[in-house]
Amino acid sequence: MTLPEPHLAPSGRDISVAIVEDDPRTRRRFEHALARADRLWLAYSAGTVGEMVAWLRDHRVDVLLVDLGLPDGSGLQVISHCRKLSPGTEIMVISMFGDEANMMRAFEAGARGYLLKDGTEDDLADHVLSLNAGGSPMTPIIARQLLTRLSPAPATTSALPADATLTARERDILAKLARGYTYAETAEILGISPSTVQSHVKNIYSKLAVHSKTEAIHEARQLGLL
């Protein structure tokens, strides 16, 4: 996707943003969320490590949004290349991977923000503006993990729910939601009704003792259920 050079930015939109996200539907949702903000404009949108790294060799951008799971490598490669080629670019991860290992690698590579994909669209523009202004937007679960990692006191581990085993259908649904699909899209893919998806999600919440998709996806990954 080739877009105008930075000096051709639309009038009034002074913060350029680039996105690397392999899922076309998720990428379009992010693009539309950014388009609603007056000061932001999309300089480039890519689906692979190779596309974004090649573009960064000849272009600079204010903010770079990076998915970690890409078809030709890791978003960590994009972060490292961007940090070398354009040190002034603010980088934020937007990923379904909420584990501590990926989080720490992303921050060590040069990311300054980390959001999980669940529920990011509504507030995405605000997060980008905050990042550009020097903030470090993070999904609460990510911030908690980071604080725990940096805390000098040993972290205590909560007991896991005794009935945390998910059925094959529940795992399938949670995996689709983790990829960024909506309830309706998940229902269509699996050939079931949206109300059935919602019913399964309620069961997942109950089994994992959580209250949101973000928490469910994170907890399932921690338990090795995804």
PATOR-19623 format. One record per residue (C-alpha): residue in one letter; y, x, z. Coordinates in steps of 0.2 Angstrom, whole numbers, plus 2048, in hexadecimal, padded with zeros to 3 digits. Example, Ala and Ser with C-alpha at 12.3 -4.5 7.8 and 13.67 -1.06 7.14 Angstrom:
PATOR-19623
A7EA83E827S7FB844824
end
This chain:
PATOR-19623
M800800800T8108097FAL820803802P832809800E83881A806P84081B817H85281C80FL84F80C807A84C803817P8527F0817S8637EE81EG8647ED831R8527F3833D85380483AI842808842S83580C835V82280883AA81280E832I801806836V7EF80D833E7E27FF836D7D27FC82CD7D07E982EP7DB7E1821R7DE7D182BT7E27DA83BR7EE7E5831R7F77D6829R7F97CE83AF8017DE841E80C7DF831H8127CD833A8167D0846L8217DF842A82A7D5834R8307C9840A83A7D6849D84C7D9843R84C7EC845L83B7F083FW8357F482EL8247F8827A82480981EY81280B81BS80180281EA7F080B81CG7DE807820T7D7819821V7DA82A829G7DC832818E7E9826812M7F4827821V7F283A822A7F783C810W806831812L80C83A821R80C84B818D81C84580EH823837819R82A83582AV82A825835D831820846V82281784CL80F819848L80280C84DV7F081384DD7DF80B84DL7D2817854G7C381084BL7C6814839P7B981582AD7BC827826G7BF82E837S7C882B847G7DA82684AL7DB835856Q7DB840846V7EA836840I7F3838851S7F084B850H7F684D83EC806842842R80A84C851K80A85C847L813855838S81F84A840P82284E853G830841854T824833850E82082785EI80D82385DM804814865V7F1810864I7EC7FE861S7D97FE862M7CA7F4869F7C5803872G7CA802884D7BF80F88CE7C681E895A7C082B889N7C982487AM7D8820884M7DA83288BR7D683A87AA7E4830872F7F183587FE7EB84787EA7ED84686BG7FF84086DA7FF82D86ER80C82687AG80681487AY7F580B87AL7F27F9877L7E27EF876K7E17E4867D7DF7D4870G7EF7CB871T7FA7D886AE8027CF85BD80E7C4865D8167D386EL8137E0862A8257E285CD82B7E386EH81E7F1871V8247FA862L8367F9867S8327FF879L82880E872N836813867A842812875G83881E87FG82C812888S819813889P812802886M8007FF88CT7F47F188FP7F27EE8A2I7E07F48A2I7E4804899A7F38078A5R7E78048B4Q7DA8108ADL7E781D8AAL7EE81C8BCT7DC81C8C3R7D982C8B8L7E98348BFS7E782F8D1P7E283D8DDA7D78318E7P7C582D8E1A7C581D8D8T7B980F8DFT7AE8068D3S7AD7F38D5A79B7EB8D5L7967E48C4P7927D28C3A7807CF8C5D77F7C38B6A7897CE8AAT77B7CE89DL7817C588DT7777BC880A7757C286FR7817B4869E78E7B8876R78E7CB872D7907C685FI79F7BB863L7A77C886FA7A47D6862K7AD7CB855L7BC7C8861A7BC7DB865R7BF7DE852G7CE7D3852Y7C77C384BT7CE7B2852Y7C37A5859A7C479B849E7C07AA83ET7B17AF84AA7AA79D848E7AB79D835I7A27AE834L7947A9840G793797839I79778E849S7A578384FP7B578A858S7B1780867T7A0788868V7A8799867Q7B4794875S7A578E880H79C79F87EV7AC7A8882K7AE79E892N79C7A3897I7A07B5893Y7AF7B489ES7A57AD8ACK7977BA8AAL7A27C98AAA7AE7C28B7V7BE7C48ACH7CC7B98A6S7D17BF895K7CA7C5885T7D17D7888E7C87D8899A7B87D1892I7B87DD884H7BC7EC890E7AF7E689DA7A17E488FR7A47F5889Q7A47FD89AL7937F489DG78C7FA88CL78B7E8886L7957EB876
end
